[in-house]
């Protein structure tokens, strides 16, 4: 597990992963599951994950900009240094 509940993180840019975007997010939960790219569409989410060769692993629920994002991969997050 890369992050713990209570950690603050940045969201990684989709274009340049080492650069963050927006405001910080708060880790509110950590568990092993499939990441969610396409919310509320299990079939297409599974197809996308297969295309990206991404399997189950540590994912995080985060509080970001007043909303909760579920099953976020660690590689989509950047630590605050």
N, CA, C and O atoms as a printed pandas DataFrame, in Angstrom:
     atom_number atom_name residue_name chain_id  residue_number  x_coord  y_coord  z_coord
0              1         N          UNK        A               1    0.850   -1.171    0.000
1              2        CA          UNK        A               1    0.000    0.000    0.000
2              3         C          UNK        A               1    0.896    1.234    0.000
3              4         O          UNK        A               1    1.754    1.387    0.869
4              5         N          UNK        A               2    0.696    2.098   -0.962
5              6        CA          UNK        A               2    1.542    3.285   -1.116
6              7         C          UNK        A               2    1.066    4.440   -0.232
7              8         O          UNK        A               2    1.883    5.196    0.292
8              9         N          UNK        A               3   -0.243    4.576   -0.068
9             10        CA          UNK        A               3   -0.818    5.671    0.711
10            11         C          UNK        A               3   -1.643    5.124    1.865
11            12         O          UNK        A               3   -2.142    4.001    1.808
12            13         N          UNK        A               4   -1.782    5.929    2.913
13            14        CA          UNK        A               4   -2.585    5.565    4.073
14            15         C          UNK        A               4   -3.793    6.491    4.150
15            16         O          UNK        A               4   -3.773    7.605    3.627
16            17         N          UNK        A               5   -4.847    6.013    4.811
17            18        CA          UNK        A               5   -6.011    6.857    5.056
18            19         C          UNK        A               5   -5.536    8.108    5.793
19            20         O          UNK        A               5   -4.795    8.028    6.772
20            21         N          UNK        A               6   -5.978    9.257    5.302
21            22        CA          UNK        A               6   -5.585   10.539    5.885
22            23         C          UNK        A               6   -4.492   11.253    5.122
23            24         O          UNK        A               6   -4.271   12.444    5.344
24            25         N          UNK        A               7   -3.792   10.554    4.214
25            26        CA          UNK        A               7   -2.757   11.202    3.401
26            27         C          UNK        A               7   -3.380   12.199    2.430
27            28         O          UNK        A               7   -4.474   11.981    1.910
28            29         N          UNK        A               8   -2.670   13.286    2.200
29            30        CA          UNK        A               8   -3.045   14.231    1.149
30            31         C          UNK        A               8   -2.216   13.919   -0.087
31            32         O          UNK        A               8   -1.021   13.643    0.018
32            33         N          UNK        A               9   -2.839   13.961   -1.250
33            34        CA          UNK        A               9   -2.168   13.654   -2.512
34            35         C          UNK        A               9   -2.616   14.641   -3.579
35            36         O          UNK        A               9   -3.637   15.317   -3.448
36            37         N          UNK        A              10   -1.827   14.698   -4.627
37            38        CA          UNK        A              10   -2.205   15.435   -5.838
38            39         C          UNK        A              10   -2.754   14.432   -6.837
39            40         O          UNK        A              10   -2.410   13.253   -6.763
40            41         N          UNK        A              11   -3.582   14.854   -7.752
41            42        CA          UNK        A              11   -3.987   14.023   -8.877
42            43         C          UNK        A              11   -2.979   14.223   -9.995
43            44         O          UNK        A              11   -2.640   15.355  -10.340
44            45         N          UNK        A              12   -2.504   13.129  -10.558
45            46        CA          UNK        A              12   -1.526   13.205  -11.646
46            47         C          UNK        A              12   -2.214   13.664  -12.930
47            48         O          UNK        A              12   -3.364   13.311  -13.189
48            49         N          UNK        A              13   -1.518   14.431  -13.706
49            50        CA          UNK        A              13   -2.026   14.884  -14.998
50            51         C          UNK        A              13   -2.174   13.697  -15.935
51            52         O          UNK        A              13   -1.321   12.810  -15.955
52            53         N          UNK        A              14   -3.250   13.674  -16.709
53            54        CA          UNK        A              14   -3.426   12.592  -17.676
54            55         C          UNK        A              14   -2.441   12.716  -18.828
55            56         O          UNK        A              14   -2.183   11.730  -19.519
56            57         N          UNK        A              15   -1.890   13.892  -19.049
57            58        CA          UNK        A              15   -0.964   14.104  -20.153
58            59         C          UNK        A              15    0.489   13.961  -19.730
59            60         O          UNK        A              15    1.329   13.510  -20.510
60            61         N          UNK        A              16    0.781   14.343  -18.498
61            62        CA          UNK        A              16    2.157   14.311  -18.013
62            63         C          UNK        A              16    2.104   13.852  -16.559
63            64         O          UNK        A              16    1.952   14.666  -15.648
64            65         N          UNK        A              17    2.230   12.541  -16.349
65            66        CA          UNK        A              17    1.997   11.919  -15.055
66            67         C          UNK        A              17    2.767   12.468  -13.880
67            68         O          UNK        A              17    2.320   12.328  -12.741
68            69         N          UNK        A              18    3.923   13.095  -14.116
69            70        CA          UNK        A              18    4.717   13.622  -13.009
70            71         C          UNK        A              18    4.250   15.012  -12.578
71            72         O          UNK        A              18    4.762   15.571  -11.608
72            73         N          UNK        A              19    3.280   15.563  -13.298
73            74        CA          UNK        A              19    2.758   16.895  -13.006
74            75         C          UNK        A              19    1.373   16.736  -12.389
75            76         O          UNK        A              19    0.576   15.914  -12.841
76            77         N          UNK        A              20    1.091   17.522  -11.356
77            78        CA          UNK        A              20   -0.228   17.404  -10.729
78            79         C          UNK        A              20   -1.213   18.395  -11.323
79            80         O          UNK        A              20   -0.838   19.380  -11.959
80            81         N          UNK        A              21   -2.499   18.098  -11.092
81            82        CA          UNK        A              21   -3.576   18.964  -11.556
82            83         C          UNK        A              21   -4.482   19.316  -10.395
83            84         O          UNK        A              21   -4.697   18.493   -9.505
84            85         N          UNK        A              22   -5.012   20.517  -10.392
85            86        CA          UNK        A              22   -6.033   20.895   -9.441
86            87         C          UNK        A              22   -5.560   20.973   -8.003
87            88         O          UNK        A              22   -4.388   21.215   -7.718
88            89         N          UNK        A              23   -6.513   20.762   -7.108
89            90        CA          UNK        A              23   -6.259   20.846   -5.685
90            91         C          UNK        A              23   -5.871   19.487   -5.129
91            92         O          UNK        A              23   -5.903   18.482   -5.839
92            93         N          UNK        A              24   -5.509   19.464   -3.875
93            94        CA          UNK        A              24   -5.157   18.203   -3.238
94            95         C          UNK        A              24   -6.397   17.355   -2.985
95            96         O          UNK        A              24   -7.521   17.856   -2.955
96            97         N          UNK        A              25   -6.163   16.068   -2.805
97            98        CA          UNK        A              25   -7.230   15.118   -2.482
98            99         C          UNK        A              25   -6.843   14.417   -1.178
99           100         O          UNK        A              25   -5.665   14.325   -0.835
100          101         N          UNK        A              26   -7.849   13.929   -0.465
101          102        CA          UNK        A              26   -7.644   13.236    0.797
102          103         C          UNK        A              26   -7.949   11.754    0.615
103          104         O          UNK        A              26   -9.023   11.403    0.125
104          105         N          UNK        A              27   -7.024   10.882    1.000
105          106        CA          UNK        A              27   -7.269    9.440    0.955
106          107         C          UNK        A              27   -8.240    9.094    2.077
107          108         O          UNK        A              27   -7.949    9.340    3.247
108          109         N          UNK        A              28   -9.395    8.524    1.729
109          110        CA          UNK        A              28  -10.378    8.179    2.759
110          111         C          UNK        A              28  -10.540    6.667    2.927
111          112         O          UNK        A              28  -11.140    6.216    3.902
112          113         N          UNK        A              29  -10.012    5.883    1.986
113          114        CA          UNK        A              29  -10.093    4.432    2.090
114          115         C          UNK        A              29   -9.043    3.808    1.178
115          116         O          UNK        A              29   -8.710    4.362    0.130
116          117         N          UNK        A              30   -8.519    2.641    1.588
117          118        CA          UNK        A              30   -7.541    1.901    0.782
118          119         C          UNK        A              30   -7.904    0.422    0.839
119          120         O          UNK        A              30   -8.169   -0.118    1.913
120          121         N          UNK        A              31   -7.915   -0.236   -0.334
121          122        CA          UNK        A              31   -8.313   -1.641   -0.392
122          123         C          UNK        A              31   -7.848   -2.241   -1.719
123          124         O          UNK        A              31   -7.421   -1.520   -2.621
124          125         N          UNK        A              32   -7.933   -3.551   -1.825
125          126        CA          UNK        A              32   -7.559   -4.236   -3.055
126          127         C          UNK        A              32   -8.816   -4.490   -3.880
127          128         O          UNK        A              32   -9.778   -5.097   -3.409
128          129         N          UNK        A              33   -8.785   -4.008   -5.125
129          130        CA          UNK        A              33   -9.925   -4.145   -6.030
130          131         C          UNK        A              33   -9.485   -3.765   -7.440
131          132         O          UNK        A              33   -8.330   -3.408   -7.671
132          133         N          UNK        A              34  -10.415   -3.847   -8.366
133          134        CA          UNK        A              34  -10.195   -3.352   -9.729
134          135         C          UNK        A              34  -10.348   -1.831   -9.719
135          136         O          UNK        A              34  -11.271   -1.319   -9.086
136          137         N          UNK        A              35   -9.473   -1.102  -10.400
137          138        CA          UNK        A              35   -9.668    0.344  -10.508
138          139         C          UNK        A              35  -10.902    0.646  -11.353
139          140         O          UNK        A              35  -11.339   -0.181  -12.154
140          141         N          UNK        A              36  -11.447    1.827  -11.166
141          142        CA          UNK        A              36  -12.608    2.265  -11.948
142          143         C          UNK        A              36  -12.224    3.465  -12.801
143          144         O          UNK        A              36  -11.873    4.533  -12.298
144          145         N          UNK        A              37  -12.302    3.253  -14.096
145          146        CA          UNK        A              37  -12.095    4.342  -15.045
146          147         C          UNK        A              37  -13.441    4.843  -15.531
147          148         O          UNK        A              37  -13.712    6.043  -15.550
148          149         N          UNK        A              38  -14.271    3.896  -15.921
149          150        CA          UNK        A              38  -15.603    4.208  -16.431
150          151         C          UNK        A              38  -16.586    3.846  -15.321
151          152         O          UNK        A              38  -16.923    2.677  -15.131
152          153         N          UNK        A              39  -17.034    4.845  -14.604
153          154        CA          UNK        A              39  -17.922    4.621  -13.478
154          155         C          UNK        A              39  -19.285    4.133  -13.958
155          156         O          UNK        A              39  -19.768    4.557  -15.007
156          157         N          UNK        A              40  -19.888    3.259  -13.201
157          158        CA          UNK        A              40  -21.240    2.751  -13.446
158          159         C          UNK        A              40  -21.383    1.999  -14.765
159          160         O          UNK        A              40  -22.485    1.912  -15.307
160          161         N          UNK        A              41  -20.292    1.459  -15.287
161          162        CA          UNK        A              41  -20.344    0.652  -16.507
162          163         C          UNK        A              41  -19.287   -0.448  -16.390
163          164         O          UNK        A              41  -18.196   -0.341  -16.950
164          165         N          UNK        A              42  -19.632   -1.510  -15.648
165          166        CA          UNK        A              42  -18.669   -2.574  -15.358
166          167         C          UNK        A              42  -18.114   -3.223  -16.613
167          168         O          UNK        A              42  -16.925   -3.539  -16.667
168          169         N          UNK        A              43  -18.949   -3.425  -17.621
169          170        CA          UNK        A              43  -18.511   -4.093  -18.849
170          171         C          UNK        A              43  -17.415   -3.285  -19.549
171          172         O          UNK        A              43  -16.345   -3.816  -19.845
172          173         N          UNK        A              44  -17.679   -2.014  -19.812
173          174        CA          UNK        A              44  -16.692   -1.190  -20.512
174          175         C          UNK        A              44  -15.472   -0.901  -19.647
175          176         O          UNK        A              44  -14.365   -0.768  -20.168
176          177         N          UNK        A              45  -15.659   -0.802  -18.333
177          178        CA          UNK        A              45  -14.513   -0.624  -17.444
178          179         C          UNK        A              45  -13.593   -1.836  -17.541
179          180         O          UNK        A              45  -12.373   -1.689  -17.619
180          181         N          UNK        A              46  -14.179   -3.037  -17.538
181          182        CA          UNK        A              46  -13.387   -4.268  -17.637
182          183         C          UNK        A              46  -12.627   -4.319  -18.967
183          184         O          UNK        A              46  -11.454   -4.689  -18.991
184          185         N          UNK        A              47  -13.281   -3.955  -20.062
185          186        CA          UNK        A              47  -12.621   -3.944  -21.377
186          187         C          UNK        A              47  -11.456   -2.951  -21.397
187          188         O          UNK        A              47  -10.383   -3.259  -21.916
188          189         N          UNK        A              48  -11.669   -1.771  -20.835
189          190        CA          UNK        A              48  -10.609   -0.769  -20.809
190          191         C          UNK        A              48   -9.428   -1.279  -19.998
191          192         O          UNK        A              48   -8.280   -1.124  -20.414
192          193         N          UNK        A              49   -9.698   -1.892  -18.830
193          194        CA          UNK        A              49   -8.618   -2.402  -17.989
194          195         C          UNK        A              49   -7.845   -3.512  -18.690
195          196         O          UNK        A              49   -6.624   -3.594  -18.559
196          197         N          UNK        A              50   -8.548   -4.370  -19.436
197          198        CA          UNK        A              50   -7.871   -5.427  -20.197
198          199         C          UNK        A              50   -6.978   -4.825  -21.269
199          200         O          UNK        A              50   -5.854   -5.285  -21.472
200          201         N          UNK        A              51   -7.471   -3.795  -21.962
201          202        CA          UNK        A              51   -6.664   -3.121  -22.989
202          203         C          UNK        A              51   -5.401   -2.504  -22.400
203          204         O          UNK        A              51   -4.350   -2.503  -23.040
204          205         N          UNK        A              52   -5.502   -1.988  -21.196
205          206        CA          UNK        A              52   -4.363   -1.356  -20.528
206          207         C          UNK        A              52   -3.523   -2.354  -19.734
207          208         O          UNK        A              52   -2.517   -1.980  -19.130
208          209         N          UNK        A              53   -3.934   -3.622  -19.735
209          210        CA          UNK        A              53   -3.256   -4.683  -18.979
210          211         C          UNK        A              53   -3.152   -4.319  -17.494
211          212         O          UNK        A              53   -2.101   -4.464  -16.870
212          213         N          UNK        A              54   -4.274   -3.842  -16.952
213          214        CA          UNK        A              54   -4.357   -3.456  -15.547
214          215         C          UNK        A              54   -5.237   -4.445  -14.813
215          216         O          UNK        A              54   -6.352   -4.734  -15.248
216          217         N          UNK        A              55   -4.738   -4.967  -13.695
217          218        CA          UNK        A              55   -5.506   -5.949  -12.924
218          219         C          UNK        A              55   -5.780   -5.399  -11.526
219          220         O          UNK        A              55   -5.469   -4.246  -11.227
220          221         N          UNK        A              56   -6.359   -6.231  -10.688
221          222        CA          UNK        A              56   -6.671   -5.832   -9.319
222          223         C          UNK        A              56   -5.394   -5.520   -8.553
223          224         O          UNK        A              56   -4.348   -6.127   -8.783
224          225         N          UNK        A              57   -5.496   -4.583   -7.658
225          226        CA          UNK        A              57   -4.384   -4.179   -6.809
226          227         C          UNK        A              57   -4.873   -3.148   -5.815
227          228         O          UNK        A              57   -6.079   -2.971   -5.640
228          229         N          UNK        A              58   -3.947   -2.471   -5.167
229          230        CA          UNK        A              58   -4.340   -1.437   -4.218
230          231         C          UNK        A              58   -4.982   -0.268   -4.952
231          232         O          UNK        A              58   -4.420    0.269   -5.907
232          233         N          UNK        A              59   -6.156    0.114   -4.495
233          234        CA          UNK        A              59   -6.859    1.286   -5.009
234          235         C          UNK        A              59   -7.300    2.129   -3.818
235          236         O          UNK        A              59   -7.295    1.668   -2.676
236          237         N          UNK        A              60   -7.674    3.352   -4.100
237          238        CA          UNK        A              60   -7.986    4.315   -3.046
238          239         C          UNK        A              60   -9.274    5.050   -3.373
239          240         O          UNK        A              60   -9.540    5.392   -4.525
240          241         N          UNK        A              61  -10.064    5.286   -2.342
241          242        CA          UNK        A              61  -11.180    6.209   -2.458
242          243         C          UNK        A              61  -10.644    7.545   -1.968
243          244         O          UNK        A              61   -9.980    7.618   -0.935
244          245         N          UNK        A              62  -10.938    8.601   -2.719
245          246        CA          UNK        A              62  -10.414    9.918   -2.371
246          247         C          UNK        A              62  -11.549   10.934   -2.307
247          248         O          UNK        A              62  -12.557   10.818   -3.003
248          249         N          UNK        A              63  -11.356   11.919   -1.462
249          250        CA          UNK        A              63  -12.250   13.070   -1.406
250          251         C          UNK        A              63  -11.559   14.171   -2.183
251          252         O          UNK        A              63  -10.484   14.634   -1.803
252          253         N          UNK        A              64  -12.186   14.587   -3.276
253          254        CA          UNK        A              64  -11.583   15.582   -4.153
254          255         C          UNK        A              64  -12.647   16.578   -4.580
255          256         O          UNK        A              64  -13.664   16.206   -5.166
256          257         N          UNK        A              65  -12.404   17.830   -4.285
257          258        CA          UNK        A              65  -13.300   18.908   -4.707
258          259         C          UNK        A              65  -14.744   18.643   -4.260
259          260         O          UNK        A              65  -15.685   18.909   -5.008
260          261         N          UNK        A              66  -14.914   18.123   -3.052
261          262        CA          UNK        A              66  -16.241   17.904   -2.487
262          263         C          UNK        A              66  -16.929   16.626   -2.921
263          264         O          UNK        A              66  -18.060   16.372   -2.508
264          265         N          UNK        A              67  -16.277   15.810   -3.746
265          266        CA          UNK        A              67  -16.857   14.553   -4.223
266          267         C          UNK        A              67  -15.935   13.393   -3.881
267          268         O          UNK        A              67  -14.731   13.572   -3.696
268          269         N          UNK        A              68  -16.514   12.205   -3.800
269          270        CA          UNK        A              68  -15.723   11.005   -3.543
270          271         C          UNK        A              68  -15.506   10.268   -4.862
271          272         O          UNK        A              68  -16.461    9.937   -5.564
272          273         N          UNK        A              69  -14.242   10.017   -5.189
273          274        CA          UNK        A              69  -13.879    9.198   -6.346
274          275         C          UNK        A              69  -13.477    7.837   -5.819
275          276         O          UNK        A              69  -12.699    7.746   -4.869
276          277         N          UNK        A              70  -13.998    6.773   -6.423
277          278        CA          UNK        A              70  -13.763    5.413   -5.951
278          279         C          UNK        A              70  -12.737    4.682   -6.803
279          280         O          UNK        A              70  -12.617    4.930   -8.003
280          281         N          UNK        A              71  -12.004    3.783   -6.169
281          282        CA          UNK        A              71  -11.096    2.844   -6.836
282          283         C          UNK        A              71  -10.072    3.530   -7.740
283          284         O          UNK        A              71   -9.947    3.193   -8.918
284          285         N          UNK        A              72   -9.355    4.475   -7.191
285          286        CA          UNK        A              72   -8.338    5.239   -7.911
286          287         C          UNK        A              72   -6.989    4.530   -7.755
287          288         O          UNK        A              72   -6.577    4.231   -6.634
288          289         N          UNK        A              73   -6.308    4.264   -8.850
289          290        CA          UNK        A              73   -4.988    3.630   -8.812
290          291         C          UNK        A              73   -3.936    4.576   -8.228
291          292         O          UNK        A              73   -4.020    5.792   -8.398
292          293         N          UNK        A              74   -2.960    4.011   -7.546
293          294        CA          UNK        A              74   -1.880    4.807   -6.961
294          295         C          UNK        A              74   -1.118    5.580   -8.042
295          296         O          UNK        A              74   -0.661    6.697   -7.796
296          297         N          UNK        A              75   -0.980    4.991   -9.240
297          298        CA          UNK        A              75   -0.226    5.676  -10.302
298          299         C          UNK        A              75   -0.923    6.942  -10.796
299          300         O          UNK        A              75   -0.320    7.745  -11.508
300          301         N          UNK        A              76   -2.195    7.124  -10.421
301          302        CA          UNK        A              76   -2.917    8.326  -10.801
302          303         C          UNK        A              76   -2.812    9.396   -9.731
303          304         O          UNK        A              76   -3.405   10.468   -9.853
304          305         N          UNK        A              77   -2.051    9.103   -8.676
305          306        CA          UNK        A              77   -1.894   10.016   -7.559
306          307         C          UNK        A              77   -0.424   10.356   -7.370
307          308         O          UNK        A              77    0.451    9.559   -7.710
308          309         N          UNK        A              78   -0.152   11.531   -6.833
309          310        CA          UNK        A              78    1.223   11.953   -6.545
310          311         C          UNK        A              78    1.306   12.366   -5.079
311          312         O          UNK        A              78    0.421   13.059   -4.577
312          313         N          UNK        A              79    2.362   11.945   -4.397
313          314        CA          UNK        A              79    2.494   12.338   -2.990
314          315         C          UNK        A              79    2.810   13.816   -2.862
315          316         O          UNK        A              79    3.452   14.409   -3.729
316          317         N          UNK        A              80    2.354   14.395   -1.774
317          318        CA          UNK        A              80    2.737   15.773   -1.453
318          319         C          UNK        A              80    4.050   15.696   -0.713
319          320         O          UNK        A              80    4.164   15.004    0.299
320          321         N          UNK        A              81    5.035   16.399   -1.212
321          322        CA          UNK        A              81    6.385   16.311   -0.623
322          323         C          UNK        A              81    6.641   17.458    0.306
323          324         O          UNK        A              81    7.720   17.550    0.891
